[in-house]
Amino acid sequence: MQSVRDRRQFLGQCALGSAMAAGGWWTGTNSVQAIEPIPRSGSSRFVFSLAAYSYRNLLKGKAAKLTLADFVDDCAAFQLDGTELTSYYFPQEITTEYIYALKQRCFRQGLDISGTAVGNDFGHPDSAQRKGQITHVKKWVDYAEMLGAPVIRIFAGKSKKGSTPQQSHSLMVAAIEECCAYAGEHGVHLALENHGGPTSTAAGLMAFVRDVKSPWFGINLDTGNFHTEDIYGDLEKVAPYCLNVQVKVTVSGPDRVKKPSDLKRLASMLRAANYRGYIVLEYEENGDPRTECRKYLSQLRSAFA
């Protein structure tokens, strides 16, 4: 794991890189405050979950072949510890009765609800649009609390036409902090995913870790979303700040040519970061997820044993 000095140096580089990208220095920031990794007692420990996004082609649309309840049953059949209930596949009208029935089903199947995930964009300079995105995330904080889900995967969003990177970053940080303040009141963490735009690099993602001031904030590490020259090196830099880990079965560099993920290397990296928590398979390939997820979960368990 990186030393404190290494982390300070890296965070300083994050600040410098962000400022240069914005065409100037951050206003009001005279120095980079070093942050420490998420403190965890004991050695690393891994438990396993599956993201409902893996079943996206079976769960979406009016003619969906499966429901979230069916997905939960498959997670139990796969002998998982948890299930990640992605928000996209809930009914358009979500009732208390629906949430509690789904929560009951998970409990009776012996599954934690390891988390949920929303699609949001905090990069809108228009205050009404950004407020709508904030309201959406807060609504899902309420749902997560009802479900007993400890964490929600969020996005930063995209920089919009007419906004500088610095302006977009400030808008995103402010929105995340507002949502984190609300989430903390409900006992829910918000985990920012490396998901393109300003979070497409380790330095970009760490700029948010540096600037968002909340004990309810951390990283949702998606192992397939850095398309850099040194994918595993960049994943290693941000791993100590993870609240949740989503593992893809492939990675791709700047050329976007897919290669099988080195699962053992990911496991070694997360052990070095003393990560204790869920390893969530998020299957994005084109095979039948009901067959392929079982296969890849077996590989994950073996690699992380």
C-alpha positions in Angstrom: 0.0 0.0 0.0 1.2 3.5 -0.7 3.0 5.4 2.0 1.6 8.6 3.4 4.3 10.5 1.5 3.4 8.8 -1.7 -0.3 9.6 -1.2 0.5 13.3 -0.5 2.6 13.4 -3.7 -0.2 11.8 -5.7 -2.9 14.1 -4.3 -0.7 17.0 -5.2 -0.4 15.8 -8.7 -4.2 15.4 -8.8 -4.6 19.1 -7.8 -2.0 20.2 -10.3 -3.5 18.2 -13.1 -7.0 19.4 -12.4 -5.9 23.0 -12.2 -4.0 22.7 -15.5 -7.0 21.1 -17.2 -9.2 24.0 -16.0 -6.8 26.5 -17.3 -5.8 27.9 -13.9 -5.5 27.2 -10.3 -8.4 26.3 -8.1 -9.7 29.4 -6.3 -9.5 29.3 -2.6 -7.1 26.4 -2.5 -3.6 27.3 -1.3 -2.4 23.7 -0.6 -3.5 20.1 -1.0 -4.7 18.6 2.2 -3.5 15.0 2.4 -6.2 12.4 3.1 -5.9 9.0 4.5 -7.4 5.7 3.3 -10.6 4.4 4.8 -9.5 3.0 8.2 -10.2 -0.8 8.6 -9.3 -3.1 11.4 -8.0 -6.6 10.8 -6.9 -8.1 7.5 -8.7 -7.9 4.2 -12.0 -9.7 3.9 -14.1 -10.3 0.7 -17.8 -11.2 0.3 -19.5 -11.6 -3.0 -22.5 -10.0 -4.7 -23.9 -9.6 -8.2 -25.1 -6.4 -9.8 -28.6 -6.5 -11.3 -27.0 -4.5 -14.2 -25.6 -7.9 -15.3 -29.1 -9.0 -16.1 -30.0 -5.7 -17.9 -31.3 -7.3 -21.1 -33.5 -9.6 -19.1 -34.9 -7.0 -16.7 -35.6 -3.9 -18.8 -38.6 -3.0 -20.9 -42.3 -3.8 -20.8 -41.5 -7.3 -22.2 -38.8 -8.0 -19.6 -38.3 -11.7 -19.2 -37.4 -11.5 -15.5 -38.2 -9.3 -12.4 -35.8 -8.2 -9.7 -37.4 -10.9 -7.5 -36.2 -13.5 -10.1 -32.8 -11.9 -10.0 -32.7 -12.2 -6.2 -33.6 -15.9 -6.5 -30.7 -16.4 -8.9 -28.3 -14.7 -6.5 -29.4 -17.1 -3.9 -28.9 -20.0 -6.3 -25.4 -18.8 -7.0 -24.7 -19.0 -3.2 -23.9 -15.3 -3.0 -23.6 -13.3 0.2 -25.4 -10.3 -1.3 -27.3 -8.8 -4.2 -26.9 -5.4 -5.7 -30.3 -4.0 -6.7 -29.7 -1.4 -9.5 -32.3 1.3 -9.5 -32.9 1.1 -13.2 -34.9 -2.1 -12.9 -37.4 -1.0 -10.2 -40.9 -0.2 -11.3 -41.6 3.3 -12.5 -43.9 3.8 -9.5 -42.1 2.5 -6.4 -44.3 1.8 -3.4 -43.4 1.0 0.2 -45.1 -2.4 -0.2 -42.9 -3.2 -3.2 -39.7 -2.3 -1.4 -40.5 -4.2 1.7 -41.6 -7.3 -0.3 -38.2 -7.2 -2.1 -36.4 -6.7 1.2 -38.2 -9.6 2.7 -37.4 -11.8 -0.3 -33.7 -11.0 0.1 -33.7 -11.8 3.8 -35.6 -15.1 3.4 -33.0 -16.0 0.7 -30.2 -15.3 3.1 -28.9 -12.3 1.1 -27.7 -8.9 2.2 -28.7 -6.0 -0.1 -25.1 -5.0 -0.7 -26.1 -1.8 -2.3 -28.0 -0.1 -5.1 -27.0 2.2 -7.9 -28.4 5.3 -9.6 -27.7 7.1 -12.9 -27.2 10.8 -12.2 -25.4 13.8 -13.7 -24.3 16.7 -11.4 -22.6 18.6 -14.3 -25.6 20.7 -15.3 -24.9 24.4 -14.9 -28.7 25.0 -15.0 -29.7 25.0 -11.3 -33.2 23.5 -12.0 -31.7 20.5 -13.9 -29.0 20.0 -11.2 -31.6 20.3 -8.4 -33.6 17.6 -10.2 -30.6 15.3 -10.2 -30.0 16.0 -6.5 -33.6 15.3 -5.7 -33.4 12.0 -7.6 -30.3 10.9 -5.6 -32.0 11.9 -2.3 -35.1 9.9 -3.2 -32.9 6.9 -3.6 -31.3 7.5 -0.3 -34.7 7.1 1.2 -35.3 3.9 -0.8 -31.8 2.6 0.2 -32.6 3.2 3.9 -35.9 1.3 3.5 -34.1 -1.6 1.8 -31.3 -1.6 4.3 -28.7 -1.0 1.6 -25.6 0.6 3.1 -24.3 2.3 -0.1 -25.4 3.8 -3.4 -23.2 4.0 -6.4 -23.4 7.5 -7.9 -21.8 9.3 -10.9 -20.2 12.7 -11.0 -21.6 13.5 -14.4 -20.3 15.2 -17.6 -19.0 18.7 -18.2 -21.5 20.6 -20.3 -20.9 23.0 -23.2 -19.9 26.4 -22.0 -18.6 25.2 -18.6 -14.9 25.0 -17.8 -13.6 21.8 -16.1 -13.1 23.8 -13.0 -16.7 25.1 -13.0 -18.1 21.6 -13.6 -15.9 20.2 -10.8 -17.2 22.8 -8.4 -20.8 22.1 -9.3 -20.3 18.3 -9.0 -18.5 18.6 -5.6 -21.3 20.9 -4.2 -24.0 18.5 -5.3 -22.2 15.4 -4.0 -21.7 17.2 -0.6 -25.4 18.1 -0.4 -26.4 14.6 -1.2 -23.9 13.1 1.3 -25.2 15.4 4.1 -28.7 14.0 3.4 -27.4 10.4 3.1 -25.5 10.6 6.4 -28.7 11.5 8.1 -30.2 8.3 6.9 -27.1 6.1 7.5 -26.3 5.6 3.8 -23.0 6.0 2.1 -22.5 7.4 -1.4 -19.8 5.9 -3.5 -18.5 7.7 -6.6 -17.7 5.5 -9.6 -14.9 6.0 -12.0 -17.3 6.4 -14.9 -15.9 8.5 -17.7 -15.7 12.3 -17.9 -13.8 13.9 -15.0 -13.6 10.5 -13.2 -12.0 8.6 -16.2 -8.5 8.8 -14.6 -7.2 8.1 -11.2 -6.1 11.7 -10.8 -9.6 12.9 -11.8 -11.3 10.5 -9.4 -9.0 11.4 -6.5 -9.7 15.1 -7.1 -13.2 14.3 -5.8 -11.9 12.3 -2.9 -9.8 15.3 -2.0 -12.5 17.9 -2.3 -15.7 16.3 -1.1 -15.9 16.8 2.6 -18.1 14.0 4.1 -17.5 10.9 6.2 -20.3 9.3 4.1 -18.4 9.5 0.8 -15.9 7.2 -0.9 -15.2 5.4 -4.2 -17.1 2.7 -6.0 -14.2 1.1 -7.9 -15.2 -0.3 -11.3 -12.3 -2.4 -12.5 -13.2 -2.1 -16.1 -13.6 1.7 -16.4 -10.1 3.0 -16.5 -8.9 2.9 -20.2 -5.4 4.1 -19.5 -1.9 2.9 -20.3 -1.5 1.5 -16.7 -4.9 0.2 -15.8 -3.9 -1.8 -12.8 -1.5 0.9 -11.5 -4.3 3.4 -11.6 -6.8 1.0 -9.9 -4.1 0.5 -7.2 -3.9 4.2 -6.5 -7.6 4.6 -5.7 -8.2 1.2 -4.0 -7.5 2.4 -0.5 -10.5 4.8 -0.7 -13.1 2.2 -1.9 -16.5 1.6 -0.2 -17.5 -0.9 -2.9 -15.8 -2.8 -5.7 -17.5 -3.8 -9.0 -15.4 -6.3 -11.0 -15.7 -6.5 -14.8 -14.5 -9.6 -16.5 -12.6 -7.6 -19.1 -10.4 -4.5 -19.2 -9.3 -2.3 -22.1 -6.7 0.3 -22.6 -6.7 3.4 -24.8 -7.3 1.2 -27.9 -10.4 -0.2 -26.2 -9.4 -3.7 -27.2 -10.8 -6.0 -24.5 -8.6 -8.4 -22.6 -9.6 -10.8 -19.7 -9.3 -9.1 -16.3 -6.4 -10.4 -14.2 -8.6 -11.4 -11.2 -5.7 -12.6 -9.1 -3.9 -9.3 -9.6 -7.1 -7.4 -8.5 -7.4 -9.6 -5.4 -3.7 -9.0 -4.5 -4.2 -5.2 -5.0 -7.3 -5.1 -2.8 -5.6 -7.2 -0.1 -2.7 -4.7 -0.1 -5.3 -1.9 0.4 -6.8 -3.9 3.3 -10.2 -3.8 1.6 -13.0 -5.4 3.6 -16.3 -5.5 1.8 -18.2 -6.6 -1.2 -16.8 -7.8 -4.5 -19.6 -7.3 -6.9 -19.6 -9.0 -10.3 -20.9 -6.6 -13.0 -21.2 -8.7 -16.1 -21.2 -6.5 -19.3 -20.4 -9.1 -22.0 -22.8 -10.5 -24.5 -23.3 -14.1 -23.2 -26.4 -15.4 -21.3 -25.9 -13.8 -17.9 -27.7 -16.6 -16.1 -24.9 -19.0 -17.4 -22.0 -16.7 -17.6 -22.4 -15.1 -14.1 -22.3 -18.5 -12.5 -19.1 -19.2 -14.3 -17.4 -15.9 -13.5 -18.5 -15.9 -9.9 -16.7 -19.2 -9.5 -13.6 -17.7 -11.0 -13.9 -14.7 -8.7 -14.2 -16.9 -5.6 -11.1 -18.8 -6.6 -9.0 -15.7 -7.4 -10.0 -14.0 -4.1 -9.7 -17.0 -1.9 
